[in-house]
Amino acid sequence: MHNEEPTLHFYGGPYIALIPTLIFILLSGVFTIVFHYYSLKALTISALVGLVIVFFLAKNRKQYWNTIVSGLAHFGNAKLIFVFLIIGVFTKLLVVGKVGQGFVWLSLLFGMHGAAFTILAFVGTAVFALGSGVPFAALFAALSIFYVPGILVGSNPAILAGAIIGGVYCGDAFSPSSQLTNATLGLETNSTTGQPADLVKTLKQRIPWIAGAAVLTIILLAVFGGQGGTAHSSAALAKFSDPRGLWMLIPIVVVVYICVRTKEILTGLTWGVVVGTVVGLMTQLFQFSDVISIDPHNPTLLSGILFDGVYSMVDISLLTIFLYGLIAIMHGSGVVKLICEWITSHKFVRTPRGAELTIAAGIGLVNILLSGCDLPGILLFGEMSDRIGHAARISPERRTYLIITVATSFTGIIPINSVYVMGVISVATQMQGKFPFLPVPSPLAIFTATFFSLILTVIWLCWVIFGWGRTMEPEAQKVSEEKVGSKHVSAV
């Protein structure tokens, strides 16, 4: 539970504590929209600039930095950084292990073309994202695996791109090792016990909806996935194919199984890395030098799955540390309490529907302003969502998957600034240098073709408006049932 008494004071009052976050959002927008620079480094610098500027408005400047550092003092926050680092190693293991090339081999085996390959790209990307747990990293890996082969066999370019983005979101929603899920679980708590949301309960409540959205997406891909595509020679696919990559499904299964059974993400990832390394070496997908390598001519130069995997997560880890600092400042000044008290003072917001509508609108707006960078948006808004959810006694599991679903719906693929949409265009443009025949779809075309995210939008709107699948905290549910029972007795 959060300390309710302000420990940090600013010249100009507690609302000054919002300025670092506003600067962060503004500068992030400038980098992505104005300069078309899509990198977590830009977001990290934006957060740092905001923190430094407002330092001069703090009355107790020593306490200001102490408060920022305290953002990492929470066990769940520090644990998430370790999760990122181990996920990085596991993701790199899957890439080097050619799991995507295994799916391309399947396409050749069964003669998949056009729409059929687009469906395979969606499913293959989902499997890769399920194992990696890092949506943005999974996107770039999947594009490098599926985009060129898909164009060669006649997939529609925009729909293929939308299928890959949707596959990333779909697989991540199924994944117990998802960075989005694990970050949100730690933010959404029970209003009485303070316990965070439960991983297994969250997955059980969310998976039927995600599975339904996936089935609808596959149907749409089957209808539209090949329309407008131009097939090339299937022989060109050989370089993208390797059946041995399917062996890397084993460590993915191990991670999912252990995470669900033990609810310990780090335990599951550790076993996944170990099993994946053994499987990769035994099947000769890679050599030991691919795991860790030291250049004899330059001993300071390290490379390999372990080194590259850890360092691939440095940017997201640094950004998360600074975001925890932004959040800690807002809590330390008391501004989060003031805002949440104002929001929850409205009777409508204290109702389940009103609270969910407020949460959905809040995370959606923040996600759009942050160019679809879902994790930063969740970290910034998640604690406000926690307090709003407490007022209506909505279960933390429901809040967890509502937040993630909104962040991965249409709010994550806005054509003018989404890092996912722009990331696809950036990679496709780079690939054109090597493959001149590659088309680069427009941002609007990708937006309208990302069927999975558009379906999720309809689903969460139904959740909020009609209350589908809504679960309350056990204590609140008990009170509600007692009220219903008393009314029944009175009627009798």
C-alpha positions, 0 to 999 in steps of 0.5 A, a space after each residue: 500500500 502507498 504512503 498517504 502522507 506527502 514526503 516531497 514538496 515543490 514550489 508551486 504545489 504538489 501538481 508540479 510533480 506532474 511536470 516530469 511526466 508531461 515533459 516525458 510524454 511531450 518529448 517522446 511525441 517529438 521524437 516519434 512524430 516529428 523526427 520519426 525516431 523509434 527507439 526506447 533510448 529516446 523515451 529514456 532521455 525524455 524521462 531523464 530530462 523531465 526529472 532533471 528540470 523539475 529537480 530545481 523546483 523541489 524544496 527539499 532537493 536531497 529528498 527529491 533524488 532519494 524519492 526517485 531512487 526509492 522507486 526501485 526499493 519495492 521488491 516487485 519493481 526490482 524483480 521486474 528488471 531481472 525479469 526483463 534481463 532473463 527474458 532478453 536471453 530467452 528471446 535471443 535464444 529463440 532467434 538464434 535457435 531459428 524457431 521462425 524458420 521452422 514455421 517457414 519450413 512448415 509452409 513449404 512442406 504443406 505448400 502454403 501460399 497467400 492467405 494460408 501463409 499470412 495465417 501461418 505468420 500470425 500463428 508463428 509470430 504468436 508462438 514466438 511472442 508467447 515464448 519471448 514475453 517481449 512484444 516489441 522485440 518479438 515484432 522485429 524478430 518476426 518481421 525478419 522471419 516472415 515478411 519477405 517469405 510472405 511477399 514471395 508467396 503472395 500474401 497481401 503486404 498490409 495484411 501480412 504486416 497487420 497479422 504480424 503485429 496482431 500475432 505479437 499481441 496475441 502471443 503476448 496475451 497468452 504468455 505467462 512470461 509477458 513483460 506487460 502482464 508481469 508489470 501490470 500484475 504488480 501494480 494492480 492489488 486487492 484493496 483489502 489485503 494489498 496482494 497483487 493480482 494472481 497470474 494464473 487467475 488472470 490468464 484463466 479469465 483472459 485466455 477465452 476472450 483472446 482465443 476467440 479474438 484469435 479465431 476471428 482474426 484467422 477467419 478474416 486472414 483466410 478471406 483477405 490475407 492473399 488478396 492483392 498479393 503477387 506470388 514469386 518463386 517458392 524456391 527463393 524461400 529455401 534460405 528462410 527455411 530450417 525444420 530444426 527450428 521446431 525443436 525450440 518449441 520445447 523450451 517455450 512449452 517448458 516456460 509456460 508449464 513452469 510459470 503456470 504451475 509455480 507462478 514464478 516467472 524467473 524460475 520458468 525463464 531460468 529453466 527455459 534458458 537451460 533447456 533451450 540451450 541444451 536442445 539447441 546444442 544437441 540439435 546443432 541449431 547453434 554451437 557453444 560459441 554462439 552461447 558465449 564468445 570472446 574475440 581472442 584479438 579483442 578480449 574485451 569484446 563479448 558476444 553470444 546469446 547470453 551477452 547479447 540477450 542481456 544487453 538487448 534489454 538494457 534500454 527497456 530496463 533503464 527506461 523502466 527505472 526512470 519511469 519508476 522514478 516518475 511514479 515515485 515523485 507523483 506518489 511522494 508529492 501526494 498528487 496521485 492521491 489528489 487526482 484519484 480522490 477527485 476522480 473517485 469523488 464522482 459517484 459514477 466512477 465508484 460503480 464497476 462500469 464507471 471505474 472500468 470506463 475511466 480506467 480504459 479511457 485513462 490507459 488508452 489516452 496515455 498509450 496513444 500519447 506515448 505512441 503505443 509504447 504499452 509498457 511505459 503507459 502501463 507503468 505510468 497509469 497502472 497505479 492510478 488504475 489501482 486506486 480507481 479499481 479499489 473504489 469500485 472493488 473490481 478484482 485486480 485480475 480483471 483490472 490487469 487484463 483490461 489495461 493490457 487489452 486496451 493498450 494492445 487494441 486500437 490505441 497501440 496502432 494509431 497510424 500517425 505515431 504508433 511505434 509498432 506501425 512505424 516499426 514495421 514500415 522502418 524494417 520493410 524500408 530497410 529490407 527494400 535495399 536487399 529485396 527491391 521487390 518488397 512493397 512498403 504498406 502505408 500506416 493507414 493500411 496497416 492500421 485497418 489490416 491489424 484485425 486482432 487489435 480491432 477485434 480486441 477494441 470491440 471486446 473491451 468495449 463490451 466488457 466495460 459497457 455490458 459487464 461481460 466477464 467482470 469479476 469483483 474482489 472476493 470481499 465485495 462479491 460476498 457483500 453483493 451476494 448477501 445483499 441479493 440474498 437479503 432482497 430475496 428473503 424480503 421478497 419472500 
